[in-house]
Amino acid sequence: MNTFKKQILLSNDDGIDSPGLWAAAEALSELGYVTVAAPREHMSATGRGYQKNSDGMITKKQMNIRGQTWDVYAVGGSPSQSVAHGVLEIVPFKPDLVVAGINYGENLGTDVTWSGTVGAAIEAATLGIPGLAMSQQIFFESWDRDPMSIDFSPSAYFTKYFAKLMLEKQLPEDVDVLNVVVPAEATPETPWKVTRLSDLRYFRPYVEREGSFEEKGRIRSRMLETKDIIPGNDIHTVRVEKTVSVTPLSVNLTSRTDLKEFEDLLRSNK
């Protein structure tokens, strides 16, 4: 192995067989040495969680990338666990960058907290490695389509684009992860902009149940309606402006309020 090449660890939450993962692997292979460590099964919506009952088994598989056969690693665990196993025991050198994606569906607004894709990138950041979370918008009526039919090439272009920037530039303090969301009909010429995370929930939950509480129930969701989207954030950028959203995230979840003033408020008698 060429130790002078940039070391990139690639994971996802859609599982080791996801075409979005393959598209990212091909794009990133032009930037350095890519090691793929991804969940053995589909693990969407697992956030940064570690599954207590996961087996942690690592199975070597083969993936064909650009006419070459790669050894890749299917991990029995969540996206965050895949990243941890990748950093701690699979990659022989500390990665220069961890990329998660390309996710089948957009990670926007407060939903990033339950996204396995974003969770994997945050896991990397807590291990001292910059994280890039990539996702592609899917039209709601397309959710049940075969992922193999989705064209991930525009998102692959932006995966390489922002990975290259992150490998070349030092991120500012308090920027640990970039959450990049590519609109469904994007091309490599689609503009991008830096955005704030919306404080709205992107997928609104509702319960689907027939009968009493003792009957099976399932939490499903409806996408945020366009009329409820306000400007100046990642949701508006992708849904309304149809522009690539680039949101800097921090692992520090402390509110940016003035802590002294907040403490005075708590201690006051009012």
matplotlib code that plots the C-alpha trace (Angstrom):
import matplotlib.pyplot as plt

x = [0.0, 1.2, 1.3, 1.7, -1.7, -4.6, -6.5, -10.2, -12.7, -16.0, -19.2, -23.0, -26.3, -28.0, -25.7, -22.7, -24.6, -26.0, -25.3, -24.8, -21.9, -20.4, -20.8, -19.0, -16.2, -15.6, -15.5, -13.2, -10.8, -9.4, -8.4, -6.6, -6.7, -10.3, -11.2, -14.9, -16.4, -20.2, -23.1, -23.8, -27.5, -29.6, -29.3, -31.1, -32.4, -30.0, -28.4, -25.1, -26.3, -24.3, -26.5, -26.0, -26.8, -24.8, -22.4, -19.5, -18.5, -16.5, -16.9, -14.7, -16.5, -15.6, -16.8, -16.0, -14.9, -13.6, -12.8, -10.9, -11.9, -11.8, -11.8, -14.5, -15.7, -19.3, -19.7, -22.3, -23.4, -24.7, -23.1, -21.3, -20.0, -18.8, -16.8, -15.4, -14.4, -12.9, -10.8, -9.8, -9.0, -9.5, -7.6, -3.9, -3.4, -5.6, -7.9, -7.5, -11.2, -14.4, -17.2, -20.7, -23.0, -24.2, -27.5, -30.7, -32.8, -32.1, -30.9, -32.3, -33.4, -33.6, -33.8, -30.0, -30.0, -31.6, -29.8, -27.3, -25.4, -24.8, -24.3, -21.4, -19.8, -20.2, -18.7, -15.6, -15.5, -15.5, -12.5, -10.6, -11.3, -13.3, -16.6, -18.5, -22.1, -23.5, -27.2, -29.3, -32.8, -35.4, -38.8, -41.4, -43.1, -39.7, -39.0, -40.3, -38.3, -35.4, -32.3, -30.4, -32.4, -31.3, -28.6, -26.1, -23.5, -24.3, -24.0, -20.8, -19.4, -20.1, -18.8, -15.4, -15.6, -16.2, -13.9, -11.1, -11.7, -11.7, -8.5, -6.8, -8.2, -8.1, -11.7, -12.4, -12.8, -16.3, -16.8, -16.5, -18.8, -20.1, -23.7, -24.1, -27.5, -27.8, -31.2, -32.8, -32.4, -28.9, -26.1, -22.4, -23.2, -25.8, -24.7, -24.0, -24.2, -23.4, -26.5, -27.8, -29.6, -33.4, -35.0, -38.0, -38.6, -38.4, -40.4, -43.5, -44.4, -47.8, -48.9, -50.4, -52.3, -55.5, -57.3, -56.1, -52.7, -52.2, -52.3, -49.2, -48.4, -45.9, -44.6, -44.7, -44.0, -45.1, -42.6, -42.7, -45.1, -43.6, -45.9, -44.4, -40.8, -39.2, -36.1, -32.6, -31.8, -30.9, -34.5, -35.3, -32.0, -32.7, -36.5, -37.2, -34.0, -32.9, -29.4, -26.8, -26.9, -23.6, -24.2, -21.3, -22.1, -20.4, -20.2, -20.6, -24.4, -24.2, -26.6, -25.0, -26.9, -25.0, -24.3, -23.9, -27.2, -28.9, -27.5, -28.7, -32.1, -32.3, -31.1, -33.4, -36.7, -38.7]
y = [0.0, 3.5, 5.2, 8.6, 8.5, 10.2, 7.6, 7.8, 5.6, 5.2, 4.0, 4.5, 3.5, 1.8, -1.2, -2.6, -3.4, 0.1, 1.6, 4.9, 3.5, 2.1, 5.5, 7.2, 4.6, 5.1, 8.9, 8.9, 6.5, 9.3, 11.2, 8.5, 5.0, 4.2, 1.6, 0.6, -0.4, -0.3, -2.1, -5.6, -4.8, -1.7, 0.5, 3.8, 6.0, 4.6, 8.0, 7.7, 4.7, 1.6, -1.5, -3.4, -6.7, -6.3, -9.1, -6.9, -9.6, -8.3, -10.1, -9.4, -9.0, -8.0, -4.9, -4.1, -0.4, 1.0, -2.5, -3.4, -5.8, -4.3, -6.0, -4.3, -4.9, -5.6, -4.9, -6.4, -3.2, 0.4, 3.0, 4.5, 1.1, 0.5, 3.7, 2.8, -0.7, 0.9, 3.4, 1.2, -2.1, -2.2, 0.8, 0.5, 4.3, 7.0, 8.2, 11.7, 11.8, 9.7, 9.9, 8.5, 8.0, 8.5, 8.1, 7.2, 10.2, 13.7, 14.4, 17.8, 19.9, 18.3, 14.9, 14.8, 13.7, 10.3, 9.9, 7.0, 8.8, 11.9, 9.8, 8.0, 11.3, 12.6, 9.4, 10.1, 13.6, 12.4, 10.3, 13.4, 12.8, 15.2, 13.7, 14.3, 13.1, 12.9, 12.4, 12.6, 13.9, 11.3, 12.3, 11.0, 8.9, 7.3, 6.0, 2.5, 2.2, 0.0, 2.0, 0.4, 2.5, 5.8, 7.8, 8.7, 10.2, 13.9, 13.2, 11.2, 14.3, 16.5, 13.7, 13.9, 17.8, 18.3, 15.4, 17.0, 20.4, 18.8, 16.9, 20.1, 22.7, 22.9, 23.2, 26.1, 25.5, 24.2, 22.7, 19.0, 17.6, 18.8, 17.7, 17.9, 17.3, 17.1, 17.8, 15.0, 16.6, 18.0, 18.0, 18.7, 22.3, 22.7, 25.5, 24.9, 27.2, 27.1, 26.9, 26.8, 23.7, 24.3, 23.8, 22.2, 18.5, 17.4, 14.2, 14.6, 11.5, 9.9, 6.5, 3.8, 1.3, -0.7, -1.5, -1.1, -0.4, -4.1, -4.3, -3.7, -0.1, 1.7, 5.3, 6.6, 10.0, 12.7, 15.1, 18.7, 20.6, 23.3, 25.9, 25.3, 25.8, 29.1, 30.6, 30.8, 27.1, 23.7, 22.6, 25.7, 25.4, 21.9, 21.8, 25.3, 26.7, 23.2, 24.0, 21.8, 22.4, 22.4, 22.7, 22.8, 20.8, 20.7, 17.8, 20.4, 20.4, 23.2, 26.0, 29.1, 31.2, 33.4, 31.0, 33.6, 35.3, 31.9, 30.9, 34.3, 33.5, 30.2, 31.6, 34.6, 34.7, 35.8]
z = [0.0, -0.8, 2.6, 0.9, -0.6, 1.2, 3.3, 2.9, 4.9, 3.2, 4.9, 4.6, 6.2, 3.2, 3.5, 1.8, -1.4, -2.0, -5.5, -3.8, -1.9, -5.1, -6.9, -4.0, -4.0, -7.7, -7.4, -4.3, -5.8, -7.8, -4.6, -2.6, -1.1, -0.3, 2.4, 2.5, 5.8, 5.8, 7.6, 6.5, 6.3, 5.6, 8.6, 7.8, 10.6, 13.3, 14.1, 15.8, 17.8, 18.8, 18.7, 21.9, 20.4, 17.1, 16.5, 15.3, 12.7, 9.8, 6.5, 3.5, 0.2, -3.3, -5.1, -8.8, -9.1, -12.4, -13.6, -10.5, -7.8, -4.3, -1.0, 1.1, 4.6, 5.7, 9.4, 11.7, 13.2, 12.7, 10.5, 13.5, 14.5, 11.0, 11.1, 14.6, 13.4, 10.3, 12.2, 15.1, 13.3, 9.5, 8.2, 9.0, 9.1, 10.6, 7.8, 6.5, 5.8, 6.5, 3.9, 4.6, 1.7, -0.9, 1.0, -0.8, 0.3, 1.6, 5.2, 6.0, 9.0, 12.4, 10.8, 10.7, 14.3, 13.3, 10.0, 10.0, 7.3, 9.4, 12.5, 10.8, 9.8, 13.4, 14.7, 12.6, 14.0, 17.6, 16.6, 15.4, 11.7, 9.4, 8.3, 5.0, 4.9, 1.4, 0.5, -2.7, -2.7, -3.8, -5.0, -2.5, -5.1, -5.9, -2.4, -3.2, -6.5, -6.9, -5.7, -8.6, -11.0, -9.4, -11.1, -8.4, -10.8, -10.0, -6.3, -7.0, -8.7, -5.6, -3.3, -5.0, -5.2, -1.5, -0.4, -2.4, -0.7, 2.8, 2.0, 0.9, 3.4, 7.2, 8.4, 10.8, 14.5, 15.3, 11.8, 12.3, 9.6, 6.2, 5.5, 1.7, 0.1, -3.7, -5.4, -7.3, -10.7, -10.1, -12.7, -12.1, -13.2, -10.4, -8.0, -4.4, -1.3, 2.4, 4.4, 8.0, 9.3, 9.4, 12.9, 11.2, 11.1, 7.4, 7.7, 9.9, 11.8, 12.1, 13.5, 11.3, 13.4, 13.0, 16.3, 19.8, 21.3, 21.5, 17.7, 15.6, 14.9, 12.7, 12.7, 9.2, 7.9, 5.4, 3.8, 4.8, 2.5, 0.3, 1.7, 5.2, 4.0, 5.0, 3.3, 4.6, 5.4, 4.0, 3.3, 1.2, -0.7, -1.8, -2.2, -3.5, -5.0, -6.2, -5.2, -3.5, 0.2, 2.2, 6.0, 8.4, 11.6, 15.0, 17.4, 20.2, 20.9, 23.5, 22.7, 21.4, 23.9, 26.4, 29.2, 31.9, 31.0, 30.9, 34.3, 35.7, 34.3, 36.0, 39.3, 39.2, 41.2, 38.3]

ax = plt.figure().add_subplot(projection="3d")
ax.plot(x, y, z, "-o")
ax.set_aspect("equal")
plt.show()
